[in-house]
Amino acid sequence: MTLDEIIAELKDYNGVFPKAGVEAAVREREAITPHLLQALDEAVDWEPDVASENWHLPIYALYLLAQFRETRAYPRVVAICKIPHEALDRLLGDTLTEGLDRILASVFDGDPALIKSVIENPDADEYARSAALSALAILALEDIFPRTELIAYLGDLLRGGLEREYSNAWNELVRVVSDLHAVELGDDCLAAYEEGLIDPGMIHPDDLDEVFSKPADKVLTAAREQRGGLIDNTVHEMQWWAAFRQEKPGKVKGLNTADRAFARRIQKANKEKRPAHPPDRAAKKIGRNAPCTCGSGKKYEKCCLAKAVGR
């Protein structure tokens, strides 16, 4: 395939995964990389309309550049993370919660400042902020970024670096604390729970205590596997997507047993990244040890909170 043919194959969505085009792009890595970077530049200013709804080149560009470990994509991916919510959601779709973190980690150039600029930006999409936090977790779990340095940063976020207002970024923050076995941040997390900043339906304080009671090496190993690591193969990452087929995961032709297991593992991990329902913000303003507002006379933790999380 010529370069123009590859780009044309990847440009528009037609319901069929362009395997031949993706594989050709990998073979033509050097020649196609500038075009993929340009697609990310254009995505930053993209305004969704009917004529451009099927423009999918940026999605392939994100995964391919991640596979290439192309650090020139790093500032571009960060810029995409900062575009307004509606455009970001329509541009990335499920990739916002099911791949953006691993893409960010894969193009990381060694300087965490840009990722932190997403995390600390209250105007950024809450799931983009969560992806940025998750990207740092992946980098630490893969021994690319110092775990101790990340734990210190998480402490800064818990103690004022993140605005004291509920968002999914807080849920991901405590999840990263859990995955890194950052026992020293347990009290800070508890304080955030009591302020209603974290949805206990996502990760309950008792779950956090249980994780902290386990050996650190086992927790880190499990977290490394669950988060999926860096992007290594765009075909295996995308070919099983429901958008490209009708079969269940694991039935896609061309995937071996290991690849199918990988796809199922990523799916399972991604289910935990977006709340199944909007959290009850009013309820979260009640301290765990405060009297329950239902009038039962019990502590909130032992009454309606316990019912809400199925305990």
C-alpha positions as CSV (number, residue, x, y, z in Angstrom):
1,M,0.0,0.0,0.0
2,T,1.1,3.5,-0.7
3,L,1.3,6.1,2.0
4,D,-1.8,7.8,0.7
5,E,-3.7,4.5,0.6
6,I,-2.7,3.8,4.2
7,I,-4.0,7.1,5.4
8,A,-7.2,6.7,3.4
9,E,-7.7,3.3,4.9
10,L,-7.4,4.7,8.5
11,K,-9.2,8.0,7.9
12,D,-12.9,7.0,8.0
13,Y,-14.9,4.5,10.1
14,N,-16.9,2.0,8.0
15,G,-17.5,-0.7,10.6
16,V,-14.6,-2.9,9.6
17,F,-11.3,-2.9,11.3
18,P,-8.6,-1.8,8.8
19,K,-6.1,-4.4,9.8
20,A,-4.2,-4.2,6.5
21,G,-3.9,-0.5,6.8
22,V,-2.7,-0.6,10.4
23,E,-0.1,-3.3,9.6
24,A,1.1,-1.3,6.6
25,A,1.3,1.8,8.8
26,V,3.6,-0.1,11.2
27,R,5.8,-1.2,8.3
28,E,6.0,2.4,7.1
29,R,6.6,3.8,10.6
30,E,9.1,6.5,9.6
31,A,7.1,7.8,6.7
32,I,3.7,7.9,8.3
33,T,4.7,9.3,11.7
34,P,4.6,13.0,10.6
35,H,1.1,12.4,9.2
36,L,-0.1,10.8,12.4
37,L,1.4,13.7,14.5
38,Q,-0.5,16.1,12.2
39,A,-3.7,14.2,12.8
40,L,-3.3,14.8,16.5
41,D,-2.6,18.5,15.9
42,E,-5.8,18.8,13.9
43,A,-7.7,16.9,16.6
44,V,-7.0,19.6,19.2
45,D,-9.0,22.1,17.1
46,W,-11.6,19.6,15.9
47,E,-15.2,20.7,16.0
48,P,-17.5,17.7,15.6
49,D,-20.2,18.0,13.0
50,V,-22.2,15.6,10.8
51,A,-19.6,15.7,8.0
52,S,-16.7,14.7,10.3
53,E,-18.4,12.2,12.6
54,N,-16.6,9.2,11.0
55,W,-13.1,10.8,11.1
56,H,-11.2,8.2,13.0
57,L,-7.6,8.9,12.0
58,P,-6.7,10.4,15.4
59,I,-7.7,7.2,17.2
60,Y,-5.4,5.1,15.0
61,A,-2.8,7.8,15.4
62,L,-2.9,7.6,19.2
63,Y,-2.5,3.9,19.3
64,L,0.2,3.7,16.5
65,L,2.3,6.5,18.0
66,A,2.0,4.8,21.4
67,Q,3.2,1.6,19.9
68,F,6.1,3.5,18.2
69,R,7.0,5.1,21.6
70,E,6.9,8.4,19.8
71,T,7.7,11.1,22.4
72,R,6.8,13.9,20.0
73,A,3.2,12.8,20.5
74,Y,3.4,13.4,24.2
75,P,2.6,17.2,24.2
76,R,0.0,16.6,21.6
77,V,-1.8,13.9,23.6
78,V,-1.8,16.2,26.6
79,A,-3.3,19.0,24.5
80,I,-6.1,16.6,23.5
81,C,-6.7,15.8,27.1
82,K,-7.5,19.5,27.7
83,I,-10.1,20.0,24.9
84,P,-13.7,20.6,26.1
85,H,-15.6,17.7,27.4
86,E,-18.2,17.3,24.6
87,A,-15.6,17.4,21.8
88,L,-13.2,15.2,23.7
89,D,-15.9,12.6,24.3
90,R,-17.0,12.5,20.7
91,L,-13.5,12.4,19.5
92,L,-12.2,9.6,21.7
93,G,-15.3,7.7,22.6
94,D,-14.5,4.8,24.9
95,T,-10.8,5.4,24.4
96,L,-11.2,8.3,26.9
97,T,-11.7,5.7,29.7
98,E,-10.3,2.6,28.1
99,G,-6.9,3.4,26.7
100,L,-6.0,7.1,27.0
101,D,-4.0,6.3,30.2
102,R,-1.8,3.6,28.5
103,I,-1.4,5.8,25.4
104,L,-0.1,8.7,27.6
105,A,2.3,6.4,29.4
106,S,3.5,5.0,26.1
107,V,4.5,8.3,24.6
108,F,5.9,9.7,27.9
109,D,9.2,11.6,27.4
110,G,10.5,11.4,31.0
111,D,9.1,14.8,32.2
112,P,5.9,14.4,34.3
113,A,5.1,18.1,34.2
114,L,2.7,17.8,31.2
115,I,0.8,14.9,32.7
116,K,0.6,16.8,36.0
117,S,-0.8,19.9,34.1
118,V,-3.8,17.7,33.2
119,I,-4.3,16.3,36.7
120,E,-4.2,19.7,38.3
121,N,-6.4,21.5,35.8
122,P,-9.9,21.8,37.3
123,D,-11.3,22.8,33.9
124,A,-10.1,19.6,32.2
125,D,-12.4,16.7,31.6
126,E,-12.6,14.6,34.8
127,Y,-12.0,11.4,32.9
128,A,-9.0,12.9,31.1
129,R,-7.6,13.8,34.6
130,S,-8.2,10.3,35.7
131,A,-6.4,9.0,32.7
132,A,-3.4,11.2,33.5
133,L,-3.3,9.9,37.1
134,S,-3.6,6.3,35.8
135,A,-0.7,7.0,33.3
136,L,1.6,7.9,36.2
137,A,0.6,4.8,38.0
138,I,1.4,2.7,34.9
139,L,4.8,4.4,34.6
140,A,5.6,3.7,38.2
141,L,4.4,0.1,38.0
142,E,6.5,-0.4,34.9
143,D,9.5,1.0,36.7
144,I,9.7,4.0,34.3
145,F,8.9,6.6,36.9
146,P,10.0,6.4,40.5
147,R,7.3,4.9,42.8
148,T,8.5,7.0,45.8
149,E,8.4,10.2,43.8
150,L,4.8,9.4,42.6
151,I,3.7,8.6,46.2
152,A,5.0,12.0,47.3
153,Y,3.1,13.7,44.5
154,L,-0.1,11.8,45.4
155,G,0.3,13.1,49.0
156,D,0.6,16.6,47.7
157,L,-2.7,16.1,45.7
158,L,-4.5,14.7,48.7
159,R,-3.4,17.6,50.9
160,G,-4.5,20.4,48.7
161,G,-3.0,19.9,45.3
162,L,-6.4,18.8,44.0
163,E,-9.4,21.0,44.5
164,R,-11.6,19.8,47.3
165,E,-14.6,19.1,45.1
166,Y,-15.9,15.7,44.0
167,S,-14.8,14.4,40.6
168,N,-13.8,11.1,39.1
169,A,-10.2,12.3,39.5
170,W,-10.6,11.7,43.3
171,N,-11.8,8.2,42.7
172,E,-8.7,7.5,40.5
173,L,-6.4,9.2,43.0
174,V,-7.3,6.8,45.8
175,R,-7.2,3.9,43.3
176,V,-3.6,4.8,42.4
177,V,-2.8,5.0,46.1
178,S,-4.2,1.5,46.5
179,D,-2.3,0.1,43.5
180,L,1.0,1.6,44.6
181,H,0.4,0.2,48.2
182,A,1.0,3.7,49.5
183,V,0.1,2.8,53.1
184,E,1.5,6.1,54.4
185,L,-1.3,8.0,52.6
186,G,-4.1,6.0,54.3
187,D,-5.1,8.7,56.7
188,D,-5.2,11.3,53.9
189,C,-7.5,9.1,51.9
190,L,-9.8,8.6,54.9
191,A,-10.0,12.4,55.3
192,A,-11.0,12.7,51.7
193,Y,-13.7,10.0,52.1
194,E,-15.1,11.9,55.1
195,E,-15.3,15.1,53.1
196,G,-17.3,13.3,50.4
197,L,-14.6,13.6,47.8
198,I,-14.4,9.9,46.9
199,D,-17.3,7.6,45.9
200,P,-17.2,4.6,48.2
201,G,-19.0,2.6,45.5
202,M,-15.8,2.8,43.4
203,I,-13.4,1.8,46.2
204,H,-14.5,1.6,49.8
205,P,-12.3,2.5,52.8
206,D,-12.5,-1.1,53.9
207,D,-11.2,-2.3,50.5
208,L,-8.3,0.1,50.9
209,D,-7.5,-1.3,54.3
210,E,-7.7,-4.8,52.9
211,V,-5.2,-3.9,50.2
212,F,-2.8,-2.3,52.7
213,S,-2.9,-5.5,54.8
214,K,-1.4,-7.5,51.9
215,P,2.3,-7.8,51.0
216,A,3.3,-4.8,48.8
217,D,4.9,-7.0,46.1
218,K,1.7,-8.9,45.5
219,V,-0.3,-5.7,45.3
220,L,2.1,-4.2,42.8
221,T,2.2,-7.3,40.7
222,A,-1.6,-7.5,40.5
223,A,-1.9,-3.8,39.8
224,R,0.7,-4.0,37.0
225,E,-1.3,-6.8,35.3
226,Q,-4.7,-5.1,35.8
227,R,-3.6,-1.8,34.3
228,G,-2.3,-3.4,31.2
229,G,1.1,-1.7,30.8
230,L,2.3,0.1,27.6
231,I,0.8,-0.2,24.1
232,D,2.8,-2.7,22.1
233,N,0.5,-3.8,19.3
234,T,-2.2,-1.6,17.8
235,V,-3.9,-4.5,15.9
236,H,-4.3,-6.6,19.1
237,E,-5.4,-3.5,21.0
238,M,-8.2,-2.5,18.6
239,Q,-9.2,-5.5,16.5
240,W,-11.5,-6.9,19.2
241,W,-13.5,-3.7,19.7
242,A,-17.2,-4.2,19.6
243,A,-17.4,-1.4,17.0
244,F,-15.7,-3.6,14.5
245,R,-17.5,-6.9,14.9
246,Q,-20.5,-8.7,16.3
247,E,-18.8,-11.6,18.0
248,K,-17.9,-11.7,21.7
249,P,-14.4,-10.8,22.8
250,G,-12.0,-13.7,22.1
251,K,-13.7,-14.7,18.8
252,V,-11.8,-12.3,16.6
253,K,-9.9,-14.1,13.9
254,G,-6.1,-13.5,13.9
255,L,-5.8,-13.4,17.7
256,N,-4.0,-16.2,19.5
257,T,-4.9,-17.4,23.0
258,A,-2.6,-15.0,24.7
259,D,-3.9,-12.1,22.8
260,R,-7.5,-13.0,23.6
261,A,-6.7,-13.3,27.3
262,F,-5.0,-9.9,27.1
263,A,-8.2,-8.4,25.5
264,R,-10.4,-9.8,28.2
265,R,-8.0,-8.5,30.9
266,I,-8.1,-5.0,29.5
267,Q,-11.9,-5.1,29.3
268,K,-12.2,-6.2,32.9
269,A,-9.9,-3.4,34.1
270,N,-11.7,-0.8,32.1
271,K,-15.0,-1.6,33.7
272,E,-13.7,-0.1,36.9
273,K,-12.8,3.3,35.5
274,R,-16.2,4.9,34.9
275,P,-18.9,4.8,37.6
276,A,-21.9,2.7,36.7
277,H,-24.2,5.6,37.9
278,P,-23.6,9.2,39.0
279,P,-22.7,9.2,42.7
280,D,-25.0,10.7,45.3
281,R,-23.2,13.9,46.0
282,A,-25.5,14.9,48.8
283,A,-24.9,11.6,50.6
284,K,-21.2,11.9,50.3
285,K,-21.3,15.2,52.3
286,I,-22.2,13.1,55.4
287,G,-19.2,12.0,57.5
288,R,-18.9,8.2,57.9
289,N,-19.3,8.5,61.7
290,A,-22.1,11.0,61.7
291,P,-25.7,10.1,62.6
292,C,-27.5,8.8,59.5
293,T,-29.9,11.3,58.0
294,C,-32.6,8.5,57.6
295,G,-33.3,8.8,61.4
296,S,-32.4,5.3,62.3
297,G,-30.0,6.4,65.1
298,K,-27.2,4.5,63.6
299,K,-23.9,5.9,62.2
300,Y,-24.0,6.7,58.5
301,E,-21.3,4.2,57.9
302,K,-23.3,1.4,59.4
303,C,-26.6,2.4,57.9
304,C,-27.4,4.0,54.5
305,L,-23.7,4.0,53.4
306,A,-23.5,0.3,54.0
307,K,-26.7,-0.2,52.0
308,A,-25.4,1.9,49.1
309,V,-22.3,-0.2,48.7
310,G,-24.1,-3.5,49.2
311,R,-22.5,-4.4,52.5
